Amino acid sequence: MIVQKDFLNKLKDFGLNSYESKLWIALLSRGVSTAGELSDISNVPRSRAYDVLESLEKKGFIIVKVGKPIKYLAVPPAEVVERVKKKVFEDAELQNKILSSLKGSEVLDELNTLHTEGIKLVDPTDRSGAFRGREKVYEHLVTLIKNAQKSVVVMTTKEGFERKYDVLNAPLKKAAKAGVDVRFFVPQTANKDLVKEAQKFASVKFHKDENCTRFCIVDKLHLVFMLTDDKKVHKSYDSGVWVEAPQFAEYFTSLFEKEWKNG
């Protein structure tokens, strides 16, 4: 049985390895078959076939028929998809419970102590980082905003405002509720409905530059700025830089304040 490599690779989404994929496809093509027959048509070594079929049975992809010789029956693919979805949700829920239980635990306390002590040893010039991909930048922004104490200012493009509002509105609302001064500086063409939503917890002003730089300053300490034009680059190649540098961040803040007054 010849199966294209691209098709086999797609079956990784089902959580199957190469041998599992080959045997499952072979069984689907036969409906019912023995391990020996499946081994022959799938090119999976007989020495591995039984173990792999047992794995497929545990995952709910096949059924072991009663009788001798042992035969295997394929579960309909649509049913397999539902079983895989259920397993993914169950695993995610379990992981969530495990991670949630770590809050306030001795393990987390020890990890925080290690991090706190480790930070003291870090050279100030090392408190910086570069991020490739818009999602990575946003992940770091969320972390900074969650730990904000005094202020968060965001200057961005029309499209950038829509993206950032979608990703950052929850942590920004929480920060604002805790007393953090949140400000957005966006183009005049920004989505007016989103502006109204943002004004419920933040100050919003407009600037005239449609091709403005994109940056975020947190507590006049952290500065995150984008290096690329979001209109000309795919999100996977969008990149940014983060620095924790009080003097640099404060100077950048003073420039922002001048623009803000004219907004």
N, C-alpha and C positions, 0 to 999 in steps of 0.2 A: 504493500500500500504506500503510495507516494503522497505525502502531504507537504505543502509549501512551508518553508521555515517561518515566513511572516505570519501565517495562520497559527502555527504552534506558539509563536511568541505572544499572540493575542490571548491565548488561553492562560497566560500568567495572571490575567485579571481575575481568573477563577481560583487563584491560589494553587495552581498545579505546577509541578516541576516538569522537566522534559519527558521523563519516562511515564509519568502519570498522564500527561497530555496525549502521548502516543497510544497508550493502552486504552484510554477512554475513547479516543477517536476510532480506534480499531473496533471496540465493542459497539459503539454507536452504528458503525457501518455493518455490523453483523446482527445486532439485536441481542442474540444469546450466543455464547461461545465458551470454550474451555481456555484455561491459562495457556496451554501449549499452542493452540490455534492463534490466540491473540499475540503470543510471543513471536510466532512466525510471520504474521502479517504486519506487525508493528516494528520489527527489528529490535525489540527489547530482549536482552538476554534472558533465557529461561530461569537462570539462577536468581534473577531479580524480579521476575514477573509476579510470583506469588506475594512477595512483600509489598510490591507496588499496588497490586490489586486489593490487598488487605487495607492499604492506606486509602485507596479510593472508596472502599466500602465504609470505612470509618467516617470519611468526609461526606458520605451520602450520595456519591455519584453513581454507585452500582449496587446491585442486590446479589447476594450469593444464593443460588438455587439449592434446594435440598436434593440430595441424591448423589450417585456416583456414575461417571466421573463428575467432579465439581464443575458446575457451569456458572457463568455470570450473566446477569441481565442488566441492560442499560436503563438507567433512570432517564425519563424525558428531559431534555435540556432546559425547558422552561421551568420545570420543577427544581432542577439543580440550581438555577439562578435564584429562586426564592429561598432555597436552603442556604446558599452562600450568603445572601443578604442578611438572613436571620443570624447566621454565625458571626458575620462582621459586626452586627449591632450588639450581639451578646458579648463579644470580645471587647468591643469599645466600652460598653457599660461596665464590664469587669475592670478594665484598665482605669476607667474614670473613678471607680470606687477605691481602687488601690491608691491612686494618686491623691484623691481627696483625703484619704485616711492619713496621708503623710503630713497634712497641715497640723502644726502644733506638736508633731511627734519628735522624739529624741533624734531620729535620723535627720530630719530637716534642720533641727537646731545645730547638730554637728556640722552639717553641710554649710549652713549659714556662717558658723564660726570659722570654718576653714576659709570661706570666701572673704569674710571680713578681715581676717588676719592676712590673707594673701594679698588683698588690695593694698595693705600698708606697705608691702614690699615692691609694689609696682611703680616703676619710674613714671612720673607725670607725662613724659613724652610718649609713653606706651598707651595712654588712655585715648585711643583712636581706632578707627576701623573703616574698612571699605566694604561696600555691599554691592553684589552683582544680582540684579533682578529686583523689580519693584516690591514684590512680596517680602523680600528680606529686609528692605528698608522699612516697610510698614511694621514688620514684626518688632524691629528695634524702636521705632517711634512709639509703639504701644507700650513697650517696657519703660521708656523714658517718661511717658505721660502718666503711667500708673504710679511712678515714684516722684512726680512733680510736687513741689512744696509751695511755690509762689506764683509762677507764671508759665504760660505756654503761648507762643505766638507762631502763627503759620502764615506764610506768604506763598501763594501758588497761582497756577493758571486756572482757566475756566474748567478744563477737563480734570486738572489736578484736584480742584475743590470738590468736584463730584466724587472722585475716587476716594479722597481722604475722608470726606464726610461719611461715606459708606463704611469705611474700615475703622475710623477713629472716633466716631460720634459717641459710642458707649463709654470708652475710657475718658473722653473729654468731658462728658456730662458728669461722670463720677468725680472727676478732678474739680470741676466748677462747683459742684455741690459741697466739696470739701474746702472751698474758699480760694481755689487757684484762679488767677486772672487768665481767662482764655480769650484770645483774639485771632480773628481771621482777616487777612488782607487779600482781597480777591478782585479780579477784573470786573468792570461794570457789566459785562455780558454774562456774569455768573448766573446760574439757575436761581431765579428769584424765590421759588418755593423752598429750595434748600437753604437759602439765605434766611428766610423767615424762621425755618426750623432751628438754624444755628443761633439766631438771635435770642432764642429762649434761654440759652445758657452761656452765650459768648457775645463779645463785641465784634461787630463786622463793619469793615469799611471797604471802599472801592478805590482801586487805582486804575489808571488809563492804559497801562502797559500790558497788552495781550500776550507778549512774549517774555514776561518777567521771569526772574530766577525763582526757583522753588527751594524754600528752606523752612526749618523749624528751629526755634530757640526755646529751650526749657530751663527755667530758673536762672537765666543769664549765665549758665554754666555749660550746658550741652548745646552744641550746634550741629544740625544735620542738614546738609545741602546737596542738591542733586547736580550731577555733572552733565546731564544730557538734556536735549530738547524733547519733551514728551510727545510732541507732534511728529517727530521724525524717527523715533526709535521704538522698537517693540518692547513690551513690558519686561520681557526676559532679559533684555540688554540694557534696560534703564539702570543707572548706577548712581550711588550716593556715597557720601563720606560723613562719618561722625567723628567729632572731636570733643573731648572734655577739656576745655581751656577757658578759664574765667576771663582772662584779659581779652582774648580774641572774641569770645561770646558777648562780653559787655560792649566792646567796640562795635560789633555787628548790631547789637541791640540799639545803640545810640543812632546808628544810621537808619535803622528801622523806625525808630521813634520820630525822626525828622520826616520820613515819608508818611508815617501814620498821621501826623498833624495836618499834612496837606491833603489827606485822603477825603 
